[in-house]
Amino acid sequence: MAFDIRKIEYFLAVIDHRNISRAAEALRVSQPTLSRQIHALEQQFKAPLFIRQGRGVLPTEAGKRLHQGLRGLEHQLRTLRDDVAAAAGEPSGEVALGIPPSPRTLMATEIIGAYRKAHPQVAIRICERTSGEIRDVVARGEVDIAVVNSDEPMDGLIAEPLATEPMLLVGPKSAGLLLDVPTPIERLGELPLILTTNPNSLRRMVDIELNRAGLRPTVCAEADMLPLLSDLVMAGHGYTVLPSCGVFSLIKSGQLSASPLTGFRITWTIARPMNRNLTLAARKLSDVVVQVARKLIASGAWALADLGGGRNALAGPRQRSSKAFKKRGAKITK
């Protein structure tokens, strides 16, 4: 099917503005011109793409599906342009990284800082969503690479282990949980829990572990935002279960206490679409993500993690002593 790139731009502008007049103004074309292009697009796809509602327009189901596909195509065209330009030397253009809230808390600013220092001609865009949503956007080609929980389905993706870490029972400071004293998974059945909502891979992991132990949890609250989960726990409303990377700074500062859950670990991977090659800018970004993970683990800022998916990936949490934690720069909450 012959496809005019200009029509993609026009269609996406109408989607973004939800109004023909405002989209035409943003595109600096006349409203009749824009309307004709949208009508031609509808004829090409043999389906209405918009319906009028009030003073604006809304996409039909066909329009929504076209929008979903074109976002990935638009990103591919940009990355192709950038990769061709980068063939002569330094990467340029734009690169997009998807990352869930927990590793974002620990890694995002470090990644952006290191990447911008090494490649100042590239603009880096961060997409923060749940691990499942990130998996979907990288599979659709809307981001170049992503940090994804290995528990997510990896169909259509190439994923390499980045780091593995324990899942923590996280409580208020007054609970006195200790990083060097693991907690049996059965303890979760005795506590009021504040968990993420379904569907969510972290929630699914918790539910699976509880089912294996034959436990029926008491869920007193649900929230999807990591800061809200932490706030509720700090306020004494219950306990939560999170990867160490999401709350380690709060534990080190003494605002929360935490303990590794025995035999319960999570592995983070670097994922990319299987059906397309990475641009030079994206390959450099992937290298930086690995370098940042290594730096954070070596410095003790991610003291509970191991690199990659090696021998500790499926094992229980390492029972390091207090001396070992202190040696690596981690503060133990007493």
WOQUI-V152185 format. One record per backbone hydrogen bond with DSSP energy under -0.5 kcal/mol. NH is the residue of the N-H (numbers start at 1). CO is the residue of the C=O. E is the energy in kcal/mol with one decimal. If there is no record, write none. Layout:
nh=<NH	NH>
co=<CO	CO>
e=<E	E>
This chain:
nh=<5	7	8	9	10	11	12	13	14	15	16	17	18	23	24	25	26	27	28	29	34	35	36	37	38	39	40	41	42	43	44	45	46	47	51	53	56	57	58	60	64	65	66	67	68	69	70	71	72	73	74	75	76	77	78	79	80	81	82	83	84	85	86	87	87	88	89	93	95	97	98	99	100	104	105	106	107	108	111	112	113	114	115	116	117	118	119	122	123	124	125	127	128	129	129	134	135	136	137	138	139	140	141	142	143	144	145	146	147	148	148	150	152	157	158	159	160	162	163	164	165	167	168	169	170	170	171	173	175	176	181	183	187	188	189	190	191	193	194	195	195	204	205	206	207	208	209	210	211	212	213	214	215	217	218	219	220	220	221	223	226	229	230	231	232	233	234	235	236	237	239	240	242	244	246	247	247	248	251	252	253	254	255	256	257	258	259	261	262	262	264	265	266	268	269	270	271	271	272	274	276	283	284	285	286	287	288	289	290	291	292	293	294	295	296	297	298	299	300	300	301	302	303	305	306	308	310	313	320	325	326	327	328	329	330	333	334>
co=<3	4	4	5	6	7	8	9	10	11	12	13	14	19	20	21	22	23	24	24	30	31	32	33	34	35	36	37	38	39	40	41	42	42	58	56	53	18	51	49	60	61	62	63	64	65	66	67	68	69	70	71	72	73	74	75	76	77	78	79	80	81	82	83	84	85	86	121	123	125	145	127	147	100	101	102	103	104	107	108	109	110	111	112	113	114	115	119	93	122	95	97	126	99	127	130	131	132	133	134	135	136	138	137	137	96	96	271	98	146	269	267	149	154	272	157	270	268	268	306	266	264	242	259	168	240	257	255	172	173	178	260	184	185	186	187	188	218	239	193	221	200	201	202	203	204	205	206	207	208	209	211	210	215	191	217	193	218	193	195	224	225	226	227	228	229	230	231	233	232	192	170	168	166	243	243	244	244	247	248	249	251	250	250	171	177	169	167	183	260	261	263	165	163	148	160	146	269	158	156	273	279	280	281	282	283	284	285	286	287	288	289	290	291	292	293	294	295	296	297	296	296	300	302	164	162	307	310	318	321	322	323	324	326	325	331	332>
e=<-0.6	-1.1	-1.1	-1.8	-2.3	-2.9	-2.7	-1.8	-2.0	-2.2	-2.6	-2.5	-2.5	-2.2	-2.6	-2.2	-2.2	-2.1	-1.1	-2.2	-2.2	-2.7	-2.3	-1.9	-2.3	-2.4	-2.4	-1.9	-2.3	-2.1	-2.0	-2.0	-0.9	-1.8	-2.6	-2.8	-2.1	-1.9	-2.6	-1.8	-2.6	-2.0	-2.3	-2.5	-2.2	-2.0	-2.7	-2.0	-1.0	-1.8	-3.4	-2.0	-2.1	-2.4	-2.0	-2.6	-2.4	-2.1	-2.6	-2.6	-2.3	-2.1	-2.1	-0.8	-0.7	-0.9	-2.1	-1.2	-2.3	-2.9	-2.2	-2.5	-0.6	-1.9	-2.0	-0.9	-3.2	-1.5	-2.7	-2.7	-2.4	-2.4	-2.6	-2.8	-1.8	-1.7	-3.0	-1.8	-3.0	-0.5	-2.9	-3.0	-0.6	-0.7	-0.6	-2.7	-2.3	-1.6	-2.2	-2.2	-1.7	-1.8	-0.8	-2.5	-0.8	-1.4	-1.5	-2.0	-2.6	-0.6	-2.2	-2.9	-2.2	-2.1	-2.9	-0.5	-2.1	-3.4	-1.5	-2.6	-2.5	-2.8	-3.2	-3.1	-0.7	-3.2	-2.9	-0.7	-1.7	-1.5	-1.4	-3.1	-1.8	-1.7	-1.3	-1.8	-0.9	-3.2	-3.5	-0.6	-1.8	-2.9	-2.5	-2.1	-2.8	-2.4	-2.2	-2.4	-2.5	-2.4	-1.5	-1.4	-2.9	-0.6	-0.7	-0.8	-2.1	-0.8	-1.3	-1.9	-0.5	-2.3	-2.4	-2.5	-2.6	-1.9	-2.8	-2.0	-1.8	-2.3	-2.6	-2.3	-1.6	-1.2	-1.1	-0.6	-0.9	-1.3	-1.9	-2.8	-1.8	-1.2	-1.9	-1.4	-2.4	-0.7	-1.9	-2.7	-2.4	-0.5	-2.0	-0.6	-2.9	-3.4	-2.7	-2.8	-3.2	-0.6	-1.9	-2.7	-0.7	-2.5	-2.3	-1.8	-2.5	-1.9	-2.0	-2.4	-1.8	-2.4	-2.9	-2.2	-2.4	-2.4	-2.7	-2.2	-2.7	-2.3	-0.7	-0.6	-0.9	-2.1	-1.2	-1.8	-2.8	-3.3	-0.8	-2.0	-1.6	-1.9	-2.4	-2.2	-1.4	-1.3	-2.6	-0.5	-0.6>
